[in-house]
Amino acid sequence: MRYPESNISGPSLTDLSDHDYPRDIAPAVLRLAAHFPAVVVTGARQTGKTTLLTKLFPGHRYVSLDLPAEAQLAEEDPQTFLARHPPPLLVDEVQYAPKLFRYLKVQIDRDRSANGRFILTGSQKLNLMREASDSLAGRCGVLELEALTVRELGSTFTEREAAEGAPEVLVRGFMPQLWKDLELRPVDFFRSYQATYLERDVRQFLNVASLRDFDRFMRAASVRSGQLLNKTELAKEVGVSAKTIYAWLGVLEATNQITLLEPWFVNVGKRLAKTPKLYFNDVGLLCFLLGLNREVVAESYLIGAIWETLVFGELRKHLRVEAPEASIWFYRDQSREVDFVIDKDGRLTLAESKWTEAPAERDFVQAKAVHALLPRARGSVMVLCRTRQSHPVAQNAWAVGGYRVWEQV
């Protein structure tokens, strides 16, 4: 990698930690920077994008468009902005200056062989990707950074979970700041996070008459994490039109707050569901929206869905880094359902999520029935639970620790 417009050195793998938490995505970021003039890293607020990228690219100049003056200059006079901040350059929250992308294209095209010159981040995925695809097609690599994983947290997670229990993990979630400062109460962090999110991101997307309405919508949606998404029912509960619900769900997706999991389709006709399942991306934010703390979360009637949200997050984050060609679905027909169908290397892995430390053989019944229907299914089905050690429960049926899914998938 070379930087013809500067004598600043390129990135290094010498410091990839976020408060001693290595980010699994780091080698992929450096790989793309070695092959593309620009790299775009998306992800929700507070997932550690800036921390990671400033460590990976210490020789890049840094500017944040969260600062109104910088955003205004980048949008209204991009040429002056780039003259003031020449490459190699790291631009944070670049979606606030859409017009900047065309000028980045001009800079890149002056020397297409100079890779890694522009590192761009944004917390509004759809806006960012629209501008990147319009102006930087073929010129940028794209990655998404989510919150921390159990594997990235390592011994810190193991010790905290052993000392405080699963309820503490659920309400803390995986935002880096909450693991940098273990004395920080999750409710204090997420109250601030939610206020910033509504003011900065939601206002950017929507002309919402009252942000309180959108906050109420998020809390109503949180009750449905891990469940089939019934938009009509959600609209009635919130008191808005179905069209508004479609738009608001789009905002949650675009700002990386939720993921909609689609059903697996195979040739079994109309028996299969066509409605997606909704999941919040961070289980800590989910618990905050539900008003649950660690003293009561385990007794909630939603504990199964909360645990499923955590498990899906670990699956999703692991596969995004280790097997980006893989995909996750769920299966549901008139009589059976399976929480997760993982399509990897042309084979299907079936997994159920259960809030238990010791699953019984009956917990595998539906997954085994579906397994028999799918010719590409792998040999065993899994129940992702709170067991400390993965072990067989019955023939072709394994209990697997939900915190350690990367060891089995």
Secondary structure, 3 states (H helix, E strand, C coil): CCCCCCCCCCCCCCCCECCCCECCCHHHHHHHHCCCCEEEEECCCCCCHHHHHHHHCCCCEEEECCCHHHHHHHHHCHHHHHHHCCCCEEEECHHHCCCHHHHHHHHHHCCCCCCCCEEEEECCHHHHHHHHHHHCCCCEEEEECCCCCHHHHCHHHHHHHHHHCHHHHHHHCCCHHHHHCCCCCHHHHHHHHHHHHHHHHHHHHCCCCCHHHHHHHHHHHHCCCCEECCHHHHHHHHCCCHHHHHHHHHHHHHCCCEEEECECCCCCHHHCCCCCEEEECCHHHHHHHHCCCCCCHHHCCCHHHHHHHHHHHHHHHHHHHHCCCCEEEEEECCCCEEEEEEEECCEEEEEEECCCCCCCHHHHHHHHHHHHHCCCEEEEEEEEECCCCCEEEECCEEEEEHHHHHHCC
